[in-house]
């Protein structure tokens, strides 16, 4: 791992006693990682960009098990010969979703017995609110009325991130607002200036100046309060490796709408935890939103089911099973 040498200090994920940084010194990192790896029974590589370390370990210590974590788009597309060689040297590949696993098998022609699914889990340090109460500060900031249904999307706004589907949601709100103006759609996340112009153009086109709020970047400490503000979380994406934000929204008790064309299906348990729709079908998005606006209680996510599949305890149990 690289980064500042003191990066582990006060970090609950990587306590200092189990963390070592290399201050971006790649050669030193690779050398020490290989030396440690050859003494280990199992080595987990967190990204394909680090697989050269795994390949070197296998060359020196063939008995060491090398496991690669596959997230999504970084492994969905054709790889050059070098990366294919590195990929083939893995003993196992743990994909964050069935969608990613199936893309790997189809595209890279790997044996199915090498590939498994290990879904991401809820951050064990994620703040949990005891009651679903709207923050007065956010209510004032966004001009929310007590009668408003608040719809939320958390994503960066840029041309390359447009696959998240926020443009389609704005189009669907143009239809919904014809009969229901008590709707606020908050798009929270940093944005590129050119994408903000695109979004503003859509807002003007559909007459949604009072309904759509481009909130910009929000601080980590405001994440929980934004979820508590929301009645519905929607992101009809087409390129999610898994979609941890859906799980986080449901963790805060927010009903979720997601696309059915990528790893989002795993995050929603194939529809058991929320509504899955065609992410490019504006009418399907509109219908799903109208259903939830009219009957939010019917779509509250099952918390026990959520934790059974995506809780940290469940994740540890699954990972231990693979490692053994």
N, C-alpha and C positions, 0 to 999 in steps of 0.2 A: 504494500500500500504506500502511496506517496502523499505528500502534503507537509505542512509545517510539522516540525519535530514535536511540538507541544500540542498538536491537534487533538490528542486524546484527553487532555486535561478537562475535567468537569463535563465529560461527554458520557452520558449513560449507555450509549450504544457500544462504544469502544473504550472501556476504562483503561487507564494508563498501564495497569499491570498486565494487560493482554494485547497492548497496541504498540506498534513501532512504526514511526514515520521516517521517510527518507528525504524530505525536503526537495521533492521532485528530481532526485538523483536516480535516474532510471537504471543505469548500469549497476549501481550498488543494490538497488531494490531487487533486480532480477537475480543477481549473484546470490544474495542472502536468501531470497525466496526459494531458489533451487536447492541450496544447501539444506535448508530446513525441510523442504518437501521430500527430499530423498530419504529422510529419517522418519517420515510420517506414513501411517497406514492409509490415510485418506487426505486428499488435497481438494478443496473446493475453489474453483475459479469463478469469480463473480461476473465476468464479462468476456466475450470472445476476443476483445482487444488485448486481454491478458493471457491468451492461450499459449503464447510462445513460452511462458513459464511452465505451463502444464506439459507441453511437448518436451521441453528439456528435462523435466523431472522424469517423464516416462522413459526417455533415452537412457538416463543414468540409473534409474530405479524402476524397472518394469513392473515390479510387484506392487508399487504404490498405486492406489486407485485415484484417478483424476476425474473429478465431476465438474461439469460446466453448468452454470446457471444461464438459461436462455430466456430473455425478457420479451422480445418482440421484434420491432422493425429492424434491429441491428442484424438479425439472422433470417429475416423473411425473404431477402432478395438473393440472387445468385452471388456466390462467393468466388474470389479468384483461387487459383490452384493452391497458393500458399495457405490461405485460410481454410480451404477444404481439407488440406492435409492436417492442419492443426485440429480441426473439428473431428476428423476421423480418429485422432489419437486419444480422444476421451474414452473413458470406460463407461460413463453414463452422462446423459444430458437431462437436467431437470428443467422443464419448461414451466413458465408461470401460468399457462393455460392450455387447454386442449387445442385451441385454435393454433397457438404457436407450435405445439408438438406436431400437429398434422401438417403445418406448413413446412417444418423441418424434414419430416419424413418424405413428403411429396417432392420437395425441391432438391434436397441434398442426398436423397437415396440412401439414407442410413438404415441399418437394421432396426426393426421396431423394438426389439428387446433392449436396445440401448437407451430408448427415450421414455421418459416418465413425466408425469404432471405433478408439480408442487406449487399450488396456488400461493400467491402472496398473502400476508396476514395483516391484521390490524396492528398498528404501532402500539406496543405495550405501554408506551409512555404518553399516548394520546390523551389529552384532557377530556374528561367526561363530565357533562353537565347533569345535575340531578333532576332538573325540571326543564321542560321545553318552554322557556320564557324568552320573549324577544327583548333584546338589549335596548333600553331607552335611547342610548347614544346612537345606535344604528338606525332605529326608527326615525330619529330626528335627522340623521345624516341623509337618509334616502327618501324621506318624506312618505313613510309608510302609514297608511290609515288602518284602523282596526278591522275594517271590512276587506282589506286587500289580501289577495292570495299572492304569496311571494314565491317566485320560481327562481332557482339559482343554478348557475353554471360556473365552475371554477376551472379556468384554463388560461393559458397564455394566448393572446390574440396576435396572430401573424399569418401571412399567406400560407406558409408551410403547415400551420396548425389549423387551417380552416376545415380540415377533415373532422374536427371535433363537432361540427354541425350546428354551431351557434347561429349561423346565417339562416339555416332552415327553421330553427326555433323562432327567430324573429319573423320570418314569413308566416309561420303558423299563428303567431300572436296577432298578426295583422288580421287574420280571419276571426280569431276569438274576440278581439277587442270591438268587433262590430256589434256584439251583443253583450259583452261584459268588459267594462273598463276598469273594474276593481282588480286589476292584475298588475303586479310589478315583476319585471324580469331583470334580475341583477346578474351581470356578467362580470365576475371578479377575476382579476389577473393582470399582470403586466401586458402592455401592448406596444406594437410598433406603430409609428405615426401614420404610415400608409394604411394599415389595417383599421385604425380608428376612423380614418376617412371613409373606408369601405362600410364600416358598421354604421357610421352616422348617415351615410347615404341610404342604407336600408331602413333605418329608423324614420327618416324623412319620407321615403317612398311609401311606407305603410302607415304613416301618421301615428307613430308610436312614441312621440317625444315625452309623453306623460307616463308611458308604461315601461320603457327600456332604460336601464341605468348601467352605464359602463363605469364600473367602480374603480378600475385600475388595480394596481398591486395591493394586496392586503398582507399585513404582517402575520406571522405564524400565530401570535397570541390572540389574533382576532378570528382564527379559523372556527373555533367552537361556537362563538357567538353568531357567526354568519350562518352556520348550519342550523342553529337554534332559531334564527330569524326565518328560515325557509320552510315553506309548506311542501315544496316539490323540488327534487333535484333532477335536472334533465341534461343529458349530453349524448345526442345521437351520433356517436363517433364511428369511424370506419377503420381505424388503425390502432386500436388499443391492444397492447400485449396482454393486459389483464384488466386494468381499470380500478386501481386501489381507491380512487376518489369515490366510486360508487359505494364501496364497502364502508368507507369513512362516513359518507352521508347516512347510510342505513344505521351505522353505529350510533348516530345522533337521532335516530328515529324518523328520518326523512324518507318518504316514499320516492322511489327512483324510476326514471325512464331512461333506457339505454338502447343502443343499436344492437341488431342481431347478427352482425356481419364480422365480428372480431372477437377478441378475448373478453369483451364485456359479458358475453353469455355465461362464462364461468363465474364472474363476479356476482351475477344475479341468479346463479344456480339454474340456468336454462329457463328462467322465468318464475321460479318459485319465490324469489325475494322481491320481484318488481316486474315492470312491464318492458318487454323487448319488442322493438319495432324496426321496420325497414328504415335505416338511417337516412336514406335519400328520398323518402316518401313524405312530403310535407303534410299530406292529408292524414297519414298514419300518426304523425307527431301531434297534429291538431286533435285528433280523436283521443289519443292517450292523455294529453293534457286536460281535455274537457272531462274525461272520466275521473281523473284525480281531483280536479277543481270541484266537481260536483259531489265527490264522495271520498275525501282524503282518508278517513278512518279505515275504509275498506282496503287500503293499500299500505298501511303501516307495516314495515318489515318485521318479520318474526325474529326477535332478538335471540332466542335460544338457538334457532336454526342458523342464524348468522354466526354466532360464537362457536357453535359446533363445527362449522366449516372453516371459519376465517379468524378465529381467536388465536392468540399467541400460544396458548397451551396446546391447541389442536395442531398448530404448525410445528411445534417442537416434537410432538409425538410422531407426526408424519416424517419429519426429517430424520429423526432417530431410526425410524424403520428403514429408510433408504441407506443410512450409514452402516447399519448392521447387516 
